[in-house]
Amino acid sequence: MLVTNLPPIPFLNSLPFFIFIGLSAKHLNSRPQKNLSLNKFKETKKMKFNSRKDILFSTIIFGMNAFLIGVTILGILYGELGGNNYWILILLLAVIGFLFWIYFGTNYELNKNNGLIYRSGPFHGTISIDRITEIVKGKTLWVGFRPATARKGLIVKYDKFDEIYISPKTNDSFIRKILELNGEIKISE
């Protein structure tokens, strides 16, 4: 037999609110243990550096994207990207997104366990601190792999003949932190 004429119970309507208040009060009143994350940070010495962005690279990226956006808008307005030509629109938007991803997604991380971790859009990699032999300060590498967004950065030489060009916000702070992790790295200008 199903009873349908029961009055509503106000307590049950506010039950989730009381459970939420109880959980948050429980978490607020509990005393935290020693700050393990801070100790872990000190042990691994993880430091993140954003890439410096100079006027040349910014002009190239934003100029290229402005041109591509203009071509896309004109193509839509004049009907060139209608019908079966939507794949061109998708391709143009992908290139624009790719260039912005490189511009805003370039950074570097130093870590005692993993070494130098670099990211530049979809390109990323790791170089162990022990493999780094020399850092050339204030030079620009025009050819080769450059996960960088500025000139006058750092050329990091590792292994026997490998090198990578990076451009942290300040070269001096990056060099100071990497020398804390490995004091045997040679610095040249």
Secondary structure by P-SEA (a helix, b strand, c coil): cccccccccccccaaaaaaaaaaaaaaaacccccaaaaaaaaaabbbbbbbbbcaaaaaaaaaaaaaaaaaaaaaaaacccccccaaaaaaaaaaaaaaaaaaaccbbbbbccccbbbbcccccccccccccccccccccccccccccccccccccccccbbbbbbbcccaaaaaaaaaaacccccccc
